[in-house]
Amino acid sequence: MAHQKLELTWIGKDQRPRLEPRILLEDPARSYHARQRVTDKDIFDNRLIKGDNLLALKALEAEFAGKVKCVFIDPPYNTGSAFTHYDDGLEHSIWLGLMRDRLEIIRRLLAEDGSLWITIDDNEAHYLKVLCDEVFGRSNFVANVVWQKKYSPANDSIWLSDSHDHVLLYAKVKDVWRPNKLSRTEEQDKLYKNEDSDPRGAWMSDNYTCAKTADERPNLYYAVTNPNTGEEIWPKRTRVWAFDRKAHERHIAENMIYWGKNGTNSTPRLKKFKENLRSMGRVAATIWLHEEVGHNQDAKREQLALNSQSPFTTPKPEKLLLRILEIATNPGDLVLDSFAGSGTTGAVAHKMGRRWIMVELGEHCHTHIVPRLQKVIDGQDPGGVTQATGWQGGGGFRYYELAPTLLSTDRWGNLVINPEYDAAMLSAAMCKLEGFAYAPSETLWWQHGRSSESDFIYVTTQTLSAEQLDALADEVGPQRSLLVCCGAYRGVTAAQAAERWPQLTIKKIPKMVKDRCEWGHDDYSLNVANLPLAARKPVEPAQDDLFGGDGP
């Protein structure tokens, strides 16, 4: 019997976009950097990309595959408000397709020790969990974190007050990924005192027994003596000591046992010193209360402080991102957010000394994200986690937009090279399409990119003659190979060219790329206006028509 795969099914699941790997064009006028270094650890190569996030992810794939340490996304929650007039199955199908296509590239971008964090509400959380199981593998699911997004119940709720969102956590490879421990809180540190003036500092006492029976662990069932009373003390047979005799004797020698304030307790306790535990941190739990990581109102107040005229409507609090990045990253690691929204991820990552990439299609990329990041870089953002991180400004980012589609149609409907492309853009685009690193040589006019130490690419829109190809082959030499992408070539057939110049591979643009992918498609986002109309249900005939009479 064939093994049957358990998977989620939806309308149009087998339909996948054939994405064009666009190049990214920097706009220096929108890029922004601090006027001076604040520290020697300032980061300047962060990237803000405006454009469709699916195309942007595809554009990043060649350079950043396997290099991203943490991906945080806050995708559209698919609450249904946009689908009032459409079938529920269609609604879920469109959303699942949108997410699947992006998650597959995100997985390829993640490092082996990387992780993905997704905020989502109950409407799609469980569908998304199953979808992520398919893309990442169920074995790489780490946790479903519950985040308390509201600090008080909504009394006008018809059913139950919605107080939480989910944060789904997946590792690229769970056996490799390890979370960082969280810093200890002031509340936790207050529990540590020094009642006996121990020179090692503040401590608290911990349980000296464990949940094992004397039958299970007979070596942990023995008598100890209270040195202050001389009393011989045995543990319960159902809950024995947590340490064997040898460890207990070491605890005595090191003054690690606490017998109560008066020294007369009937059960010993173990001293645990604050300084030892501080370096160990604390393990993150799966319930995040608003006191620790903020709530929706915190996020809105942060937005109002940054943009009082038109605050972003669905932001996340900076403390939530601080918690995620504290667990998932270290200074210098690369963080990606392809649903950037108001730019919270980049702002927090910047303050924490992480490198970041953000993608946003909407105009708020200009109205909200850029001004926000400028304030962070200038050290003029006092809110959020600025104080907690000790942020004082510095660093910068580069602003990019997606290049237009490489191929367009002429007035006769033929595919041609987009006239918006200059020579440098075309060379970079062909390098990306053919799997070469764009690296134009300053000395060799024909060397526009490389795939190895001896394999190169040359791009031109010219029609090359046999004489030109002959001269080019002589310059390349027999020890190197060159992919020649040109408008056309004349004077020889393809077979003659292959025999005459074995070190050259000659291809014509756009013929060589026209079937590679979808050209001219600039927006893969959820466009409700372009959704198909739901099929109308047939009208049932009236009762009297069915029976041919007026009724009883």
C-alpha positions, 0 to 999 in steps of 0.5 A: 500500500502506497504511503498517503501524505496528510496535507491541506487541500484548497482551490487552486493549490496546484497553481503556482506563479512563475516568478521573475527574478527581478533586480533591485535598484537603489534610490540614493535619495531615499537611502539614509545614513547617520552623519557620523558613527556612534559606535564601531558596531554601527550597521549601514547595509540594512535594506528597505525594499518597496514593492510586491513582497513575493517578487522581492523575496524572489529577488533576494533569493540568489544573494541571501539563500541560507543567510537569514537568521530570523524571519518575522512576519505579520501577514494579513489576518484574513478576517473576512471583511474583504470577502463579504460577497465571496465564497468562504472556500475561495477566501481561504484558498486565496489566502492560503495560496498567498501564504504558501508561495511566500513561505516556500521562499522564506524557508530557502532564505533561512539559515540552517539555524534560523527560525520563522515567527508569524503573528496571526489570530484565530481566524486562520491560525490553525489553517496556517499551522497545517500549511507551515507543517507542509512547507517546513515539516511538522517535525520543525514546529517549535511552539505556538506562543500565546500573546496577550494583545489586549489588557482588558476584556471587551464587554460588548463582545457577542461571544467571548472577548478576543484577548490574544493572538498566536505567534507560530514558531518554526525552525528551519532545522529544529535539531540545529536551532537553539533559542537564546535565554531571556534576561532575568527580570527585576521581579525575579531578582527581588526574590534573592536575598542574603539572610546569612551574609554569605560572601558569595552574595544574594541567594534564594533557596530551592527544593531539595527533593525530586518527584522520584520514589525510593523504589525508583531511586534507592540511592536518593533515599537516605538520612541527612542530619540537621547540624543545628538540632542533630535531628536525623531526617529521611525524605518521603518514600514517594519523594526522595532527595534530588542529590545523592550522598556524595553531592549532599556532602559537597553541599555541606562542605560548600555551605550550600544548604539552608535550614531556615531562618532559625536553622531548625527546619525539618527539610533542607533547601539548596542555596542558588546564587543570583550571580550564577543564575544571571549568566544562565538567563531564563527559558522563554515560556509560551504565554506572553503577558502584556506586562512583559511584551506590550499590547495593542494600545502600547503599539498605537501609542508608539505610532501616535508618538511617531506620526500623530497625523496618520498613525498606522492602524495595526502595529505591533508593540516594540517590546513584542519584537524585542522578545522575539529577536532576543530569543532568535538572534544575536548582534549582527544577525540578519532579520527579515520582515516581508510584511513590514507594515509600519516598520516595527521589525526594522526599528527594533532590530536596528536598536538591538544591533541586528542587520535587517531587510524589510519589504513593503508594497504600500505607500506607507513605506514612504509615509511611515517606515522611512520617517520612522527609521530616520528618527531611529538613526538620528537618535530622535525616537525616545519611545518603544525599546529605546531605553531598554536597549540603550539606543543612541542612534547611528547606522543607516539603510539603503532604499531599493525598488524592484526593477521593472519587468525585463521583457515587454511587448512591442506594438506588434505583440512581440516580446522585446527587452524593456526599453527602460533597461540600460546596459548595466541593468540588463547585465545585472538582470541576465546575471541573475537569470542565468545564475551568475554573480554580477561583477563587471570587470574594470579591465575586461570589457566582456566580463560582466559576471562570474559563476566560478573562477573560469566561467563568465558572462557577457551581455549586449544588445548588439548583433554580433558578427562572426569576426566579432565573435572570433575576436572575443573567443581569442580574448577569452582563451581556451582556459575560460568559458563565456556565456554570450547573451546578445541581441542576435548573431550573424555569419554562422549557424548555431552548430558552426558557432559551437564547433568554431568557438567551443569556449563560447556559448551564444544565446539570443535575448529575449529568445533565451529567456521568454519562457523562463517565467511570467513577464510583466506581472508586478503585483502578486498581493491580495487584490480583492477587486480582481477576485472572480464573482461567486457562482449564483445558486439556482433559484428554487421553484415555488411550492405551487409550481412543483405540484401544479396547484394552489395548495391544500 
